[in-house]
Amino acid sequence: MANKRTPFKVHDMRRALRAVKDEGFSVDRIEVDPTGKFVIVSGMVPQQDREDPLDKWIRTHATAP
């Protein structure tokens, strides 16, 4: 019986994982289906996107009473 070719390349998955991590996301799991499609599941929103610009301005310019 011949070996089946992998429908995706490992370096493609590594590249995608690196991109996800570089954006500040955590990786909870990776799902791979029989066709070779992989899905990276993340449960965290990047910290930089959570703070509204107005909130950041208030935090940096607020004076203590």
PyMOL Python script that loads the backbone (N, CA, C, O; Angstrom):
from pymol import cmd

cmd.read_pdbstr("""\
ATOM      1  N   MET A   1       0.845  -1.182   0.000  1.00  0.00           N
ATOM      2  CA  MET A   1       0.000   0.000   0.000  1.00  0.00           C
ATOM      3  C   MET A   1       0.891   1.247   0.000  1.00  0.00           C
ATOM      4  O   MET A   1       1.798   1.367   0.823  1.00  0.00           O
ATOM      5  N   ALA A   2       0.635   2.138  -0.895  1.00  0.00           N
ATOM      6  CA  ALA A   2       1.437   3.356  -1.021  1.00  0.00           C
ATOM      7  C   ALA A   2       1.047   4.365   0.047  1.00  0.00           C
ATOM      8  O   ALA A   2      -0.096   4.408   0.502  1.00  0.00           O
ATOM      9  N   ASN A   3       2.027   5.174   0.434  1.00  0.00           N
ATOM     10  CA  ASN A   3       1.748   6.249   1.394  1.00  0.00           C
ATOM     11  C   ASN A   3       0.960   7.349   0.710  1.00  0.00           C
ATOM     12  O   ASN A   3       1.235   7.716  -0.432  1.00  0.00           O
ATOM     13  N   LYS A   4      -0.025   7.870   1.430  1.00  0.00           N
ATOM     14  CA  LYS A   4      -0.775   9.002   0.892  1.00  0.00           C
ATOM     15  C   LYS A   4       0.013  10.278   1.139  1.00  0.00           C
ATOM     16  O   LYS A   4       0.666  10.433   2.171  1.00  0.00           O
ATOM     17  N   ARG A   5      -0.060  11.179   0.183  1.00  0.00           N
ATOM     18  CA  ARG A   5       0.609  12.474   0.358  1.00  0.00           C
ATOM     19  C   ARG A   5      -0.184  13.322   1.324  1.00  0.00           C
ATOM     20  O   ARG A   5      -1.414  13.284   1.333  1.00  0.00           O
ATOM     21  N   THR A   6       0.505  14.072   2.118  1.00  0.00           N
ATOM     22  CA  THR A   6      -0.149  14.986   3.038  1.00  0.00           C
ATOM     23  C   THR A   6      -0.771  16.109   2.225  1.00  0.00           C
ATOM     24  O   THR A   6      -0.090  16.731   1.410  1.00  0.00           O
ATOM     25  N   PRO A   7      -2.073  16.380   2.438  1.00  0.00           N
ATOM     26  CA  PRO A   7      -2.734  17.407   1.635  1.00  0.00           C
ATOM     27  C   PRO A   7      -2.342  18.841   2.001  1.00  0.00           C
ATOM     28  O   PRO A   7      -2.766  19.785   1.335  1.00  0.00           O
ATOM     29  N   PHE A   8      -1.550  19.007   3.037  1.00  0.00           N
ATOM     30  CA  PHE A   8      -1.039  20.336   3.376  1.00  0.00           C
ATOM     31  C   PHE A   8       0.410  20.184   3.794  1.00  0.00           C
ATOM     32  O   PHE A   8       0.858  19.089   4.133  1.00  0.00           O
ATOM     33  N   LYS A   9       1.117  21.255   3.768  1.00  0.00           N
ATOM     34  CA  LYS A   9       2.518  21.229   4.145  1.00  0.00           C
ATOM     35  C   LYS A   9       2.671  21.749   5.568  1.00  0.00           C
ATOM     36  O   LYS A   9       1.994  22.699   5.965  1.00  0.00           O
ATOM     37  N   VAL A  10       3.551  21.132   6.326  1.00  0.00           N
ATOM     38  CA  VAL A  10       3.773  21.524   7.715  1.00  0.00           C
ATOM     39  C   VAL A  10       4.242  22.975   7.793  1.00  0.00           C
ATOM     40  O   VAL A  10       3.840  23.705   8.699  1.00  0.00           O
ATOM     41  N   HIS A  11       5.086  23.399   6.857  1.00  0.00           N
ATOM     42  CA  HIS A  11       5.575  24.774   6.915  1.00  0.00           C
ATOM     43  C   HIS A  11       4.440  25.785   6.679  1.00  0.00           C
ATOM     44  O   HIS A  11       4.517  26.918   7.155  1.00  0.00           O
ATOM     45  N   ASP A  12       3.385  25.382   5.946  1.00  0.00           N
ATOM     46  CA  ASP A  12       2.230  26.275   5.783  1.00  0.00           C
ATOM     47  C   ASP A  12       1.512  26.471   7.115  1.00  0.00           C
ATOM     48  O   ASP A  12       1.087  27.579   7.445  1.00  0.00           O
ATOM     49  N   MET A  13       1.380  25.382   7.877  1.00  0.00           N
ATOM     50  CA  MET A  13       0.737  25.484   9.181  1.00  0.00           C
ATOM     51  C   MET A  13       1.596  26.298  10.143  1.00  0.00           C
ATOM     52  O   MET A  13       1.079  27.117  10.902  1.00  0.00           O
ATOM     53  N   ARG A  14       2.896  26.074  10.111  1.00  0.00           N
ATOM     54  CA  ARG A  14       3.792  26.846  10.985  1.00  0.00           C
ATOM     55  C   ARG A  14       3.724  28.334  10.656  1.00  0.00           C
ATOM     56  O   ARG A  14       3.729  29.171  11.558  1.00  0.00           O
ATOM     57  N   ARG A  15       3.660  28.660   9.381  1.00  0.00           N
ATOM     58  CA  ARG A  15       3.570  30.053   8.961  1.00  0.00           C
ATOM     59  C   ARG A  15       2.275  30.686   9.481  1.00  0.00           C
ATOM     60  O   ARG A  15       2.281  31.820   9.960  1.00  0.00           O
ATOM     61  N   ALA A  16       1.176  29.953   9.382  1.00  0.00           N
ATOM     62  CA  ALA A  16      -0.107  30.451   9.871  1.00  0.00           C
ATOM     63  C   ALA A  16      -0.081  30.615  11.392  1.00  0.00           C
ATOM     64  O   ALA A  16      -0.590  31.604  11.919  1.00  0.00           O
ATOM     65  N   LEU A  17       0.507  29.652  12.093  1.00  0.00           N
ATOM     66  CA  LEU A  17       0.604  29.755  13.557  1.00  0.00           C
ATOM     67  C   LEU A  17       1.446  30.957  13.976  1.00  0.00           C
ATOM     68  O   LEU A  17       1.090  31.676  14.909  1.00  0.00           O
ATOM     69  N   ARG A  18       2.550  31.168  13.290  1.00  0.00           N
ATOM     70  CA  ARG A  18       3.408  32.306  13.609  1.00  0.00           C
ATOM     71  C   ARG A  18       2.662  33.619  13.401  1.00  0.00           C
ATOM     72  O   ARG A  18       2.798  34.544  14.202  1.00  0.00           O
ATOM     73  N   ALA A  19       1.876  33.704  12.332  1.00  0.00           N
ATOM     74  CA  ALA A  19       1.111  34.920  12.057  1.00  0.00           C
ATOM     75  C   ALA A  19       0.063  35.164  13.140  1.00  0.00           C
ATOM     76  O   ALA A  19      -0.141  36.300  13.568  1.00  0.00           O
ATOM     77  N   VAL A  20      -0.598  34.101  13.580  1.00  0.00           N
ATOM     78  CA  VAL A  20      -1.608  34.235  14.638  1.00  0.00           C
ATOM     79  C   VAL A  20      -0.950  34.707  15.930  1.00  0.00           C
ATOM     80  O   VAL A  20      -1.452  35.620  16.586  1.00  0.00           O
ATOM     81  N   LYS A  21       0.163  34.092  16.294  1.00  0.00           N
ATOM     82  CA  LYS A  21       0.854  34.464  17.535  1.00  0.00           C
ATOM     83  C   LYS A  21       1.440  35.869  17.454  1.00  0.00           C
ATOM     84  O   LYS A  21       1.433  36.596  18.447  1.00  0.00           O
ATOM     85  N   ASP A  22       1.946  36.264  16.285  1.00  0.00           N
ATOM     86  CA  ASP A  22       2.500  37.610  16.117  1.00  0.00           C
ATOM     87  C   ASP A  22       1.445  38.690  16.313  1.00  0.00           C
ATOM     88  O   ASP A  22       1.769  39.812  16.705  1.00  0.00           O
ATOM     89  N   GLU A  23       0.196  38.362  16.045  1.00  0.00           N
ATOM     90  CA  GLU A  23      -0.901  39.322  16.239  1.00  0.00           C
ATOM     91  C   GLU A  23      -1.400  39.340  17.676  1.00  0.00           C
ATOM     92  O   GLU A  23      -2.309  40.104  18.002  1.00  0.00           O
ATOM     93  N   GLY A  24      -0.822  38.511  18.541  1.00  0.00           N
ATOM     94  CA  GLY A  24      -1.178  38.532  19.950  1.00  0.00           C
ATOM     95  C   GLY A  24      -2.243  37.537  20.363  1.00  0.00           C
ATOM     96  O   GLY A  24      -2.706  37.571  21.503  1.00  0.00           O
ATOM     97  N   PHE A  25      -2.636  36.663  19.478  1.00  0.00           N
ATOM     98  CA  PHE A  25      -3.645  35.666  19.817  1.00  0.00           C
ATOM     99  C   PHE A  25      -2.990  34.439  20.435  1.00  0.00           C
ATOM    100  O   PHE A  25      -1.838  34.124  20.135  1.00  0.00           O
ATOM    101  N   SER A  26      -3.725  33.749  21.296  1.00  0.00           N
ATOM    102  CA  SER A  26      -3.270  32.457  21.781  1.00  0.00           C
ATOM    103  C   SER A  26      -3.897  31.383  20.896  1.00  0.00           C
ATOM    104  O   SER A  26      -4.942  31.604  20.284  1.00  0.00           O
ATOM    105  N   VAL A  27      -3.260  30.237  20.835  1.00  0.00           N
ATOM    106  CA  VAL A  27      -3.785  29.132  20.036  1.00  0.00           C
ATOM    107  C   VAL A  27      -4.314  28.082  20.998  1.00  0.00           C
ATOM    108  O   VAL A  27      -3.558  27.495  21.772  1.00  0.00           O
ATOM    109  N   ASP A  28      -5.630  27.849  20.943  1.00  0.00           N
ATOM    110  CA  ASP A  28      -6.242  26.840  21.806  1.00  0.00           C
ATOM    111  C   ASP A  28      -6.121  25.451  21.194  1.00  0.00           C
ATOM    112  O   ASP A  28      -5.816  24.484  21.892  1.00  0.00           O
ATOM    113  N   ARG A  29      -6.359  25.355  19.902  1.00  0.00           N
ATOM    114  CA  ARG A  29      -6.240  24.052  19.236  1.00  0.00           C
ATOM    115  C   ARG A  29      -6.183  24.263  17.719  1.00  0.00           C
ATOM    116  O   ARG A  29      -6.508  25.332  17.203  1.00  0.00           O
ATOM    117  N   ILE A  30      -5.762  23.212  17.037  1.00  0.00           N
ATOM    118  CA  ILE A  30      -5.730  23.205  15.577  1.00  0.00           C
ATOM    119  C   ILE A  30      -6.555  22.012  15.126  1.00  0.00           C
ATOM    120  O   ILE A  30      -6.340  20.889  15.582  1.00  0.00           O
ATOM    121  N   GLU A  31      -7.490  22.258  14.236  1.00  0.00           N
ATOM    122  CA  GLU A  31      -8.328  21.188  13.694  1.00  0.00           C
ATOM    123  C   GLU A  31      -7.913  20.939  12.253  1.00  0.00           C
ATOM    124  O   GLU A  31      -7.789  21.877  11.465  1.00  0.00           O
ATOM    125  N   VAL A  32      -7.698  19.674  11.912  1.00  0.00           N
ATOM    126  CA  VAL A  32      -7.326  19.301  10.549  1.00  0.00           C
ATOM    127  C   VAL A  32      -8.335  18.269  10.055  1.00  0.00           C
ATOM    128  O   VAL A  32      -8.536  17.234  10.691  1.00  0.00           O
ATOM    129  N   ASP A  33      -8.967  18.557   8.918  1.00  0.00           N
ATOM    130  CA  ASP A  33      -9.929  17.593   8.377  1.00  0.00           C
ATOM    131  C   ASP A  33      -9.249  16.700   7.330  1.00  0.00           C
ATOM    132  O   ASP A  33      -8.124  16.986   6.920  1.00  0.00           O
ATOM    133  N   PRO A  34      -9.905  15.641   6.902  1.00  0.00           N
ATOM    134  CA  PRO A  34      -9.282  14.694   5.962  1.00  0.00           C
ATOM    135  C   PRO A  34      -8.854  15.298   4.630  1.00  0.00           C
ATOM    136  O   PRO A  34      -7.994  14.736   3.951  1.00  0.00           O
ATOM    137  N   THR A  35      -9.440  16.436   4.242  1.00  0.00           N
ATOM    138  CA  THR A  35      -9.047  17.048   2.971  1.00  0.00           C
ATOM    139  C   THR A  35      -7.773  17.864   3.100  1.00  0.00           C
ATOM    140  O   THR A  35      -7.205  18.295   2.096  1.00  0.00           O
ATOM    141  N   GLY A  36      -7.319  18.082   4.340  1.00  0.00           N
ATOM    142  CA  GLY A  36      -6.106  18.856   4.562  1.00  0.00           C
ATOM    143  C   GLY A  36      -6.354  20.274   5.011  1.00  0.00           C
ATOM    144  O   GLY A  36      -5.408  21.005   5.303  1.00  0.00           O
ATOM    145  N   LYS A  37      -7.607  20.678   5.072  1.00  0.00           N
ATOM    146  CA  LYS A  37      -7.937  22.022   5.550  1.00  0.00           C
ATOM    147  C   LYS A  37      -7.647  22.077   7.040  1.00  0.00           C
ATOM    148  O   LYS A  37      -8.064  21.193   7.789  1.00  0.00           O
ATOM    149  N   PHE A  38      -6.926  23.122   7.480  1.00  0.00           N
ATOM    150  CA  PHE A  38      -6.697  23.267   8.913  1.00  0.00           C
ATOM    151  C   PHE A  38      -7.283  24.574   9.404  1.00  0.00           C
ATOM    152  O   PHE A  38      -7.259  25.596   8.718  1.00  0.00           O
ATOM    153  N   VAL A  39      -7.813  24.507  10.622  1.00  0.00           N
ATOM    154  CA  VAL A  39      -8.441  25.667  11.262  1.00  0.00           C
ATOM    155  C   VAL A  39      -7.731  25.891  12.580  1.00  0.00           C
ATOM    156  O   VAL A  39      -7.591  24.966  13.380  1.00  0.00           O
ATOM    157  N   ILE A  40      -7.283  27.118  12.810  1.00  0.00           N
ATOM    158  CA  ILE A  40      -6.640  27.477  14.073  1.00  0.00           C
ATOM    159  C   ILE A  40      -7.696  28.131  14.941  1.00  0.00           C
ATOM    160  O   ILE A  40      -8.278  29.149  14.565  1.00  0.00           O
ATOM    161  N   VAL A  41      -7.943  27.543  16.106  1.00  0.00           N
ATOM    162  CA  VAL A  41      -8.964  28.044  17.015  1.00  0.00           C
ATOM    163  C   VAL A  41      -8.282  28.814  18.131  1.00  0.00           C
ATOM    164  O   VAL A  41      -7.399  28.303  18.820  1.00  0.00           O
ATOM    165  N   SER A  42      -8.718  30.063  18.293  1.00  0.00           N
ATOM    166  CA  SER A  42      -8.142  30.939  19.308  1.00  0.00           C
ATOM    167  C   SER A  42      -9.251  31.433  20.217  1.00  0.00           C
ATOM    168  O   SER A  42     -10.364  31.697  19.762  1.00  0.00           O
ATOM    169  N   GLY A  43      -8.950  31.557  21.486  1.00  0.00           N
ATOM    170  CA  GLY A  43      -9.950  32.013  22.436  1.00  0.00           C
ATOM    171  C   GLY A  43      -9.645  33.374  23.010  1.00  0.00           C
ATOM    172  O   GLY A  43     -10.337  33.815  23.928  1.00  0.00           O
ATOM    173  N   MET A  44      -8.634  34.060  22.504  1.00  0.00           N
ATOM    174  CA  MET A  44      -8.229  35.329  23.089  1.00  0.00           C
ATOM    175  C   MET A  44      -8.226  36.428  22.037  1.00  0.00           C
ATOM    176  O   MET A  44      -7.741  36.234  20.922  1.00  0.00           O
ATOM    177  N   VAL A  45      -8.768  37.570  22.399  1.00  0.00           N
ATOM    178  CA  VAL A  45      -8.702  38.754  21.548  1.00  0.00           C
ATOM    179  C   VAL A  45      -7.413  39.481  21.895  1.00  0.00           C
ATOM    180  O   VAL A  45      -7.069  39.571  23.073  1.00  0.00           O
ATOM    181  N   PRO A  46      -6.692  39.999  20.918  1.00  0.00           N
ATOM    182  CA  PRO A  46      -5.450  40.708  21.226  1.00  0.00           C
ATOM    183  C   PRO A  46      -5.688  41.868  22.192  1.00  0.00           C
ATOM    184  O   PRO A  46      -6.693  42.573  22.101  1.00  0.00           O
ATOM    185  N   GLN A  47      -4.757  42.050  23.105  1.00  0.00           N
ATOM    186  CA  GLN A  47      -4.881  43.099  24.119  1.00  0.00           C
ATOM    187  C   GLN A  47      -4.997  44.482  23.491  1.00  0.00           C
ATOM    188  O   GLN A  47      -5.769  45.308  23.978  1.00  0.00           O
ATOM    189  N   GLN A  48      -4.263  44.753  22.441  1.00  0.00           N
ATOM    190  CA  GLN A  48      -4.280  46.085  21.858  1.00  0.00           C
ATOM    191  C   GLN A  48      -5.648  46.457  21.290  1.00  0.00           C
ATOM    192  O   GLN A  48      -5.974  47.640  21.193  1.00  0.00           O
ATOM    193  N   ASP A  49      -6.457  45.453  20.911  1.00  0.00           N
ATOM    194  CA  ASP A  49      -7.764  45.742  20.342  1.00  0.00           C
ATOM    195  C   ASP A  49      -8.851  45.907  21.398  1.00  0.00           C
ATOM    196  O   ASP A  49      -9.961  46.322  21.062  1.00  0.00           O
ATOM    197  N   ARG A  50      -8.576  45.603  22.639  1.00  0.00           N
ATOM    198  CA  ARG A  50      -9.577  45.683  23.693  1.00  0.00           C
ATOM    199  C   ARG A  50      -9.777  47.104  24.181  1.00  0.00           C
ATOM    200  O   ARG A  50     -10.865  47.448  24.642  1.00  0.00           O
ATOM    201  N   GLU A  51      -8.767  47.924  24.091  1.00  0.00           N
ATOM    202  CA  GLU A  51      -8.840  49.259  24.674  1.00  0.00           C
ATOM    203  C   GLU A  51      -9.262  50.279  23.624  1.00  0.00           C
ATOM    204  O   GLU A  51      -8.641  50.401  22.568  1.00  0.00           O
ATOM    205  N   ASP A  52     -10.300  50.988  23.927  1.00  0.00           N
ATOM    206  CA  ASP A  52     -10.802  52.057  23.080  1.00  0.00           C
ATOM    207  C   ASP A  52      -9.802  53.213  23.103  1.00  0.00           C
ATOM    208  O   ASP A  52      -9.209  53.461  24.153  1.00  0.00           O
ATOM    209  N   PRO A  53      -9.585  53.928  22.006  1.00  0.00           N
ATOM    210  CA  PRO A  53      -8.644  55.058  22.015  1.00  0.00           C
ATOM    211  C   PRO A  53      -8.998  56.125  23.065  1.00  0.00           C
ATOM    212  O   PRO A  53      -8.106  56.717  23.672  1.00  0.00           O
ATOM    213  N   LEU A  54     -10.301  56.370  23.278  1.00  0.00           N
ATOM    214  CA  LEU A  54     -10.697  57.336  24.301  1.00  0.00           C
ATOM    215  C   LEU A  54     -10.302  56.847  25.688  1.00  0.00           C
ATOM    216  O   LEU A  54      -9.825  57.633  26.507  1.00  0.00           O
ATOM    217  N   ASP A  55     -10.494  55.551  25.962  1.00  0.00           N
ATOM    218  CA  ASP A  55     -10.091  54.997  27.249  1.00  0.00           C
ATOM    219  C   ASP A  55      -8.587  55.146  27.452  1.00  0.00           C
ATOM    220  O   ASP A  55      -8.133  55.462  28.552  1.00  0.00           O
ATOM    221  N   LYS A  56      -7.819  54.921  26.398  1.00  0.00           N
ATOM    222  CA  LYS A  56      -6.369  55.065  26.496  1.00  0.00           C
ATOM    223  C   LYS A  56      -5.995  56.517  26.797  1.00  0.00           C
ATOM    224  O   LYS A  56      -5.122  56.773  27.626  1.00  0.00           O
ATOM    225  N   TRP A  57      -6.653  57.470  26.126  1.00  0.00           N
ATOM    226  CA  TRP A  57      -6.366  58.879  26.362  1.00  0.00           C
ATOM    227  C   TRP A  57      -6.711  59.246  27.807  1.00  0.00           C
ATOM    228  O   TRP A  57      -5.931  59.925  28.474  1.00  0.00           O
ATOM    229  N   ILE A  58      -7.859  58.809  28.288  1.00  0.00           N
ATOM    230  CA  ILE A  58      -8.263  59.102  29.668  1.00  0.00           C
ATOM    231  C   ILE A  58      -7.268  58.517  30.648  1.00  0.00           C
ATOM    232  O   ILE A  58      -6.900  59.171  31.623  1.00  0.00           O
ATOM    233  N   ARG A  59      -6.830  57.301  30.404  1.00  0.00           N
ATOM    234  CA  ARG A  59      -5.879  56.642  31.306  1.00  0.00           C
ATOM    235  C   ARG A  59      -4.556  57.395  31.358  1.00  0.00           C
ATOM    236  O   ARG A  59      -3.953  57.512  32.425  1.00  0.00           O
ATOM    237  N   THR A  60      -4.100  57.908  30.218  1.00  0.00           N
ATOM    238  CA  THR A  60      -2.794  58.571  30.186  1.00  0.00           C
ATOM    239  C   THR A  60      -2.873  60.041  30.616  1.00  0.00           C
ATOM    240  O   THR A  60      -1.859  60.617  31.010  1.00  0.00           O
ATOM    241  N   HIS A  61      -4.067  60.658  30.546  1.00  0.00           N
ATOM    242  CA  HIS A  61      -4.181  62.076  30.885  1.00  0.00           C
ATOM    243  C   HIS A  61      -4.981  62.342  32.160  1.00  0.00           C
ATOM    244  O   HIS A  61      -5.169  63.497  32.544  1.00  0.00           O
ATOM    245  N   ALA A  62      -5.443  61.299  32.805  1.00  0.00           N
ATOM    246  CA  ALA A  62      -6.242  61.487  34.021  1.00  0.00           C
ATOM    247  C   ALA A  62      -5.350  61.974  35.161  1.00  0.00           C
ATOM    248  O   ALA A  62      -4.199  61.558  35.295  1.00  0.00           O
ATOM    249  N   THR A  63      -5.893  62.836  35.951  1.00  0.00           N
ATOM    250  CA  THR A  63      -5.179  63.328  37.137  1.00  0.00           C
ATOM    251  C   THR A  63      -5.872  62.780  38.371  1.00  0.00           C
ATOM    252  O   THR A  63      -7.098  62.680  38.413  1.00  0.00           O
ATOM    253  N   ALA A  64      -5.100  62.433  39.351  1.00  0.00           N
ATOM    254  CA  ALA A  64      -5.659  61.896  40.605  1.00  0.00           C
ATOM    255  C   ALA A  64      -6.348  63.036  41.362  1.00  0.00           C
ATOM    256  O   ALA A  64      -5.857  64.164  41.365  1.00  0.00           O
ATOM    257  N   PRO A  65      -7.495  62.741  42.010  1.00  0.00           N
ATOM    258  CA  PRO A  65      -8.206  63.794  42.760  1.00  0.00           C
ATOM    259  C   PRO A  65      -7.468  64.243  43.989  1.00  0.00           C
ATOM    260  O   PRO A  65      -7.946  65.118  44.711  1.00  0.00           O
TER     261      PRO A  65
END
""", "prot")
cmd.dss("prot")
cmd.show_as("cartoon", "prot")
cmd.util.cbc("prot")
cmd.orient("prot")
